Amino acid sequence: MFVAMNRFRIVPGSEAAFEDAWRNRDSRLHEVPGFRSFRLLKGPSTEEHTLYISHSFWEDRAAFEAWTRSEQFRHAHAGAGERKPLYVGGPRFEGFETVMES
């Protein structure tokens, strides 16, 4: 299993708009071979930002990388620039391979 994570720092007061953008987004992930599940997590808030992390779970790294080259990926990220005022900086990607599961 491969877990793709993105960390987002969101401008205070913009949390509802950020969550709505994700809730109403047509990601088309369910169409992609190797996709397992998705979660959006809300973390702590400071005066500077509220932290969110997205997790997408994939059969393996190859399935995730194939998605990043797909039409579904382009569709899911269309208009992303319109949401730029919600962010403090850009998202930070991290990818992880499963080494143990119980």
N, C-alpha and C positions, 0 to 999 in steps of 0.2 A: 504494500500500500504506500502511496505517496500523498503527503499533505502539503497543499499550497496555502500559504498564509500571507495576508497583506495587512499591515498595520496602518491605520488612518488616524491622524490627529485632526479633530473637528473643532471648528471655532465655537466657543461657548455661545449657547442660544440657537445653534444650527442643528442640534441633535435630531429634532423631529423631521426636519427637511432631509437630512442625510438618511435616516431610517426609512422615510417614505420613498426616497429614490431607490433604495434597495428593494423595498417591499413591492414596488410597482414596476420593477425592471423585468423585462422579458429576456432572461439570460439564455434561454434555450439549452441549458446544461443537460436537461433530460434527454436531449437528442444525441448527445456526444458519447461514443463508445468509451467505456472505462470510467465514466463518472459514477461516483458512489453517493455522495451527499454534500450538503453545504450548510454552514452555520455562520451567522453574523453575531459577534459577541461585543457587548458594551462593557468597557472597563472603567477605571477611575477617571474622575474629572479634576482638573486643576484650574487656576485662573487663566492659564494659557490655552488649554484644549481639553476635550474629552477623547479618550482613547477607544477605538473600535478595532477589532480584528476579525477578518473574514477567514474562514477555513473551508477549503474545498478538498474533498477526499477522492482519490483516484485509484484505480486498479494498480497503476505504476507510473513512474515518471514519464514514460513514453506516451501514455494516454493523455497526461496533462500537457505535454509539449505539443502533441497533435492538436489539442484544443486551441492552443495559442496561435496556431496557424490556420484555424478554421473560419468558415463564414459565420458560424455561431459566435465565435469570439468577437469578430468585427461588429456583428449586430449588437452584442451585449455591451460593447464599449462605445457605441455610437453616441455622440452627444456628451461624452464624459467631461469635456472642457467646460460645458455650461455649468457644471457643479463645482468648478474650481473655487469660487468664493466660500464654499463650505469648509475648505481644507486649510490647515496650517502646514504648509509644505506638501510634498507629494506622498503617495503611498510607499510603504517600504515592504518589498517582497522577501519572503523566506520560504524555502522548500525543504521538506524533510522526508527521508526514506524511513519506513518502519523497520526497526531491527528486532523488536520483541512485541508480542501481543499476547494477552491472556484473557 
